[in-house]
């Protein structure tokens, strides 16, 4: 009965992913600052990479046909006309029966269509004996072979990797158009919550969620603004939300268990906002609120640290990915393994079960559930990941193959 | 013949992992700064978490035995003695036949050993009807159930996760002992290399490796110091190495192909250092140098961007993990899939092949090699990971299961 009014995870994600966001702000950053930022525009190559044919080896630039049939006993004798220095233009032309010495990275002179490694040559006065056949194109990286001028090399919405940075550097794109980092407003609530650096009095506990949520959110490229810990009153929550008004999204943890949720929903409504869902058909994480306020998305996150973290991973992070402009978020890196124990679960609820994973040589990894209450943060710290038991499943049986999702 | 003098990857890793490092420096950081840092000491719990028994639900703290046999039609009638407010001490004792209202997170008063959700109760004047049996311990998180005082909760050498941060916050560890970030000195070399923000003249190309190596290294928690681009002279390389003398490790890219390697080895030796290996039995990445100089590790990295990146992933990152104090680096998250095409490879060389991975519903992911020259940086940007062909294998055949390692 209690779940009848809850929202299904699929419906909730639908609301989250279709929440109308304002236009994303853009800025330009240097190569040094660009890693893990999100491209705000397609990057089109303004030139060929490499800009000229380059030797991939230390050796001789030759005309391949001059070496046909060459071998150890019957080498091809080719006249060496000089050397192309690395970093300089190759100004001479290679004619029939001629070669130039080229070190790795040197420009291949016109007329040459292959390079032979010095290991397959013998010097012979002004000439060189080539002891094997060179294929056309062998050991040359041609102009534009890496990137062709006019080609879109990196697409808008892409999270910039260290190797993307290499591509940008190669193209001379040293000012990179990216989306601004979204600003994520954060507050805790609860009469029992004290800051982590205080000694809690009787009945009080330290603030955990602010730290895990802040870390997960920053890890996703957000700027975090923390408004402090609200008491369980509508006025206090209104004050915190108002302080975070300029943020792109607001996350309030600990304000949405049954006893406290009224404060949060009332605060949102008094400020002119609207609750989009209240109560999620998941475990842990049921007392989750999603609302719109001042046109911004607001989450009321469960107070239990494990519930709070799971809701961030499953529901908040997809929203933040949208806020940072990620075009097509990469699928998480999962591990498949076999369950060592049954996982019981109630039909009709999507359940997240923390697991440990043990790799075994020559067989599938072993996946063992860590059963613990949703208030127990230490199990998240120990877990290697989590498994999802779908709403339509009544638990999972020993031996079945399961997909382990990463925690963060 | 050319590989006879090369070092095997296993031997090289042995030299790298046994390189004598100085003592690691330590510092204290706040919770806000601690994510992804490495713990410099075991963290022992100075208190129990939670510090008192807490209700996990909104409901009534009861003596479980008072509810035995209770059900919808024959509820147990229990006297409500009051309410324990969240964040306050429970000062009263629960006696037989008595209950206190407790919201989620409230302290469970002495004498109570279970909590019943409000959904399973009906108010009846000063009393409450409980319509189901409560098990002992039900809906209570006991004192110390999450973390027990005296327990080592996080071990020295651990990379701090967002959830570890939650554990530290719960324990009130707001100054965290971590190892200082290692300082990684970086320089490029090569007469053909110009900075990424310059237009290269004839025969010249932009510096790629500085940017990929810097990004990979920072991503591993290092501070990067860049000394600039050296010309291919012993003096210039000596100048760059000297400028990086105070760094914990020195990485010089592009100076170790056959034509250029003499400058690097000569520079190291003139400065009083010693080359530990020169030439690795891998592809790409052969022209790699590892040396000791002023007691510090020095890498000469290949100039080809793909070779350079692969050597960083396979050989430099394990060293940096040691320098940052990682106790037991986590195994990389790999994906297993089936090869769609043969991968040819020479016997006796460890080969790294970039691949793309296509996930398929209900079957193993498809792994397709991306064949390209080691100078082609765009393939690294496009690849989903790489596959290792062991030294003792002559390639891999279509259909075999392969493990895909992550790029970074």
Interface residues (C-beta under 8 A of the other chain):
Chain A: X1 X2 X31 X32 X35 X49 X50 X51 X52 X54 X56 X58 X84 X85 X86 X87 X88 X89 X90 X103 X104 X105 X106 X107 X118 X119 X141 X145 X146 X147 X153 X154 X161 X162 X163 X164 X165 X166 X167 X168 X169 X170 X171 X172 X174 X190 X191 X192 X193 X196 X197 X198 X199 X200 X201 X202 X203 X204 X205 X206 X207 X208 X209 X210 X211 X212 X214 X215 X216 X218 X219 X232 X257 X258 X259 X260 X303 X304 X305 X309 X331 X333 X334 X335 X336 X359 X373 X374 X375 X376 X377 X378 X380 X381 X383 X406 X407 X408
Chain B: X1 X2 X31 X32 X35 X49 X50 X51 X52 X54 X56 X58 X84 X85 X86 X87 X88 X89 X90 X103 X104 X105 X106 X107 X118 X119 X141 X145 X146 X147 X153 X154 X161 X162 X163 X164 X165 X166 X167 X168 X169 X170 X171 X172 X174 X190 X191 X192 X193 X196 X197 X198 X199 X200 X201 X202 X203 X204 X205 X206 X207 X208 X209 X210 X211 X212 X214 X215 X216 X218 X219 X232 X257 X258 X259 X260 X303 X304 X305 X309 X331 X333 X334 X335 X336 X359 X373 X374 X375 X376 X377 X378 X380 X381 X406 X407 X408
